[in-house]
Amino acid sequence: MNQKTFNQVAAIIFLTVALLHLLRAYMGWAVVIGDWIVPMWLSWVGFVIAGGLACFALSLSQRR
């Protein structure tokens, strides 16, 4: 696998994670890990970070 393909796969994975965070925040799904209820603001942070990484990986895959 060359670098361009790796960056494209990474972008797709990060974009999927970002969209799942956005979907959780929009739909109001509760996530419970043990006794801890994951706060909704954490999905917004996850959306921004994963979305940024997806954009970064996509821009790297389009370089020559």
N, C-alpha and C positions, 0 to 999 in steps of 0.2 A: 504494500500500500504506500503510495507516495504522499507527500506532504499536503498536496491540494485535496486529495480524497479524504485524508484524515481530518482536515479542517472542515470540510463539508459535512462529514459525519458528526463531528463535534458540534457544529452549528445546528444540525437537525436535533440532536439530543438536547442541547441547551434550550432550543426553541420549544421543544415538547415540554420540558420541565417548566419553562416560563408560562406556557399556556395552561398547564395544569394548576399552577399557582394562581393565575388569573381566574380560572374557572372556579377554584375553591373559594376565592374571595368574593366572586360575583354570586355564586350559588349559596354561600354561607355554610358550607359543609364543615362540620366539627371534626377535628382530629384529636384523638386522645392517645397518648403514649403512657401506658401505666396509669398513674394517678394524675398525670399532668395534662391539662387541656391546652393545646397549642393555640396561642393567641392569633387572631385574624391578621394583625399588623405584620406578623412574621411572613405571611404569604405575600404581602405587598413588597416586603424587602426581598424575598426570594424571587418575585417576578422581575423586579428591577435588576437584580444581580444576574439572574439567568438570562434575561433579555439582553443585557449588556454583553455578556460573554458570547451569546449567539451572534450578535452584531459584529463583535470583534473577530470571532472565528470565520464568519462569512467574509469580512473584509480581507482577512489573511488569505482565504482561499481564492480570492479574485486577483491577488497580486501576481505579477509575472516573475 
